[in-house]
Amino acid sequence: MKKYNLSKIMKRAWELVKKSAMTISSGLKKAWEEAKTMVNYALEVFDNQKGYKIPWKELEKMLDTVYPDGDQGNGWYQKWNCNDWVKGGKDRTYISLREYRNSKLRAEHALGYYDNINGVYVITDRYKKVTDVIEKFQNR
């Protein structure tokens, strides 16, 4: 029988209640569902770059959980964005987090890219500091 961290599940439920305007009952159901379906992904090396072998749908769920679209208070709004790039035998989807204040873009943070050919989420970049979404998801 698998053991669950009940404290983390309860904290996650309260976080959902506060951020998503859910009831405590629905927040607990969603927190338990997340805990039961959570898979630990290991950081691997692919062509001299670090990343995770993960399906796109699973990564999309993690992005929605860690960075939910919506109002953050005091005029701030955040949403994650994807840009597809196809060239030279490569097919990638670059992921970024955009922060707006009073309808103006104030900041954009790189979240890495997803290699659509190999099904790999890559978190290393030579030019930008990249936030690891999967690590954030597993440590919350």
C-alpha positions as CSV (number, residue, x, y, z in Angstrom):
1,M,0.0,0.0,0.0
2,K,1.3,3.4,-1.0
3,K,1.8,6.0,1.7
4,Y,0.7,9.6,1.0
5,N,1.9,12.8,2.7
6,L,-1.4,14.0,4.2
7,S,0.0,17.3,5.1
8,K,1.0,18.1,1.5
9,I,-2.5,17.0,0.3
10,M,-4.3,19.2,2.8
11,K,-2.0,22.2,2.0
12,R,-2.6,21.6,-1.8
13,A,-6.4,21.5,-1.1
14,W,-6.3,24.8,0.7
15,E,-4.2,26.3,-2.0
16,L,-6.8,25.3,-4.6
17,V,-9.6,26.7,-2.5
18,K,-7.9,30.1,-2.2
19,K,-6.6,30.4,-5.7
20,S,-9.4,28.8,-7.7
21,A,-12.4,29.7,-5.6
22,M,-13.2,26.0,-5.1
23,T,-15.1,24.5,-2.2
24,I,-13.0,22.6,0.3
25,S,-14.7,19.3,-0.8
26,S,-13.8,19.8,-4.5
27,G,-10.3,21.0,-3.5
28,L,-9.7,17.9,-1.5
29,K,-10.9,15.7,-4.3
30,K,-8.6,17.3,-6.8
31,A,-5.6,17.2,-4.4
32,W,-6.2,13.5,-3.8
33,E,-6.5,12.9,-7.5
34,E,-3.2,14.7,-8.1
35,A,-1.5,12.8,-5.3
36,K,-2.6,9.4,-6.7
37,T,-1.7,10.1,-10.3
38,M,1.7,11.8,-9.5
39,V,4.6,10.1,-11.1
40,N,8.2,10.9,-10.2
41,Y,10.2,11.9,-13.3
42,A,14.0,11.6,-13.3
43,L,16.2,14.2,-14.9
44,E,18.1,12.7,-17.8
45,V,20.6,13.9,-20.4
46,F,19.5,14.1,-24.1
47,D,22.0,15.3,-26.7
48,N,24.1,17.3,-24.1
49,Q,20.9,18.9,-22.6
50,K,19.1,18.0,-19.4
51,G,15.4,17.1,-19.5
52,Y,12.6,14.7,-18.8
53,K,10.9,12.1,-21.0
54,I,7.2,13.0,-20.5
55,P,4.1,13.1,-22.7
56,W,2.8,16.6,-23.7
57,K,-0.6,16.1,-22.0
58,E,1.1,15.4,-18.7
59,L,3.4,18.4,-19.0
60,E,0.4,20.5,-19.8
61,K,-1.4,19.4,-16.6
62,M,1.7,20.2,-14.6
63,L,1.9,23.7,-16.1
64,D,-1.8,24.3,-15.3
65,T,-1.2,23.2,-11.7
66,V,2.1,25.1,-11.0
67,Y,1.2,28.2,-13.0
68,P,-2.6,28.6,-13.2
69,D,-3.8,31.2,-15.6
70,G,-5.6,34.0,-13.8
71,D,-5.6,37.1,-11.7
72,Q,-2.9,37.3,-9.1
73,G,-4.2,40.3,-7.3
74,N,-3.3,44.0,-7.4
75,G,-3.7,44.2,-11.2
76,W,-1.3,41.3,-11.9
77,Y,-2.3,38.5,-14.3
78,Q,-0.2,35.5,-15.4
79,K,-0.5,32.9,-18.1
80,W,1.8,30.4,-19.8
81,N,2.4,30.6,-23.5
82,C,3.7,28.3,-26.2
83,N,5.5,29.1,-29.5
84,D,6.0,26.3,-32.1
85,W,9.3,26.3,-34.0
86,V,10.0,24.0,-36.9
87,K,13.3,24.2,-38.8
88,G,16.2,22.0,-39.9
89,G,14.6,18.7,-38.9
90,K,13.7,19.9,-35.4
91,D,10.2,20.5,-34.1
92,R,10.0,22.3,-30.7
93,T,7.4,24.1,-28.6
94,Y,9.0,26.8,-26.5
95,I,7.2,27.5,-23.2
96,S,7.2,30.8,-21.3
97,L,5.4,32.4,-18.4
98,R,4.1,35.9,-19.1
99,E,3.2,38.3,-16.4
100,Y,0.9,41.3,-17.1
101,R,0.0,44.3,-15.0
102,N,-2.9,46.5,-16.1
103,S,-3.0,44.7,-19.5
104,K,0.7,45.4,-20.2
105,L,3.3,42.7,-20.5
106,R,5.7,43.3,-17.6
107,A,7.8,40.1,-17.5
108,E,8.4,36.9,-19.5
109,H,10.2,33.9,-17.9
110,A,11.5,30.9,-19.9
111,L,10.2,27.5,-18.9
112,G,12.2,25.5,-21.4
113,Y,11.0,23.7,-24.5
114,Y,9.3,20.5,-25.5
115,D,10.9,18.5,-28.3
116,N,7.8,17.2,-30.3
117,I,9.8,14.6,-32.2
118,N,11.4,12.8,-29.2
119,G,8.7,13.6,-26.6
120,V,11.3,15.3,-24.3
121,Y,10.9,18.4,-22.0
122,V,14.3,20.1,-22.1
123,I,15.2,22.6,-19.3
124,T,18.7,23.8,-20.3
125,D,19.4,26.8,-22.4
126,R,22.7,28.6,-23.1
127,Y,21.2,32.1,-23.2
128,K,18.4,32.1,-20.6
129,K,17.8,31.0,-17.1
130,V,15.1,28.3,-17.3
131,T,12.6,27.4,-14.5
132,D,12.1,23.6,-14.1
133,V,8.3,23.1,-14.0
134,I,8.5,19.4,-13.1
135,E,10.8,20.0,-10.2
136,K,8.5,22.7,-8.9
137,F,5.5,20.4,-9.3
138,Q,7.1,17.5,-7.4
139,N,8.3,19.8,-4.6
140,R,5.1,21.7,-3.9
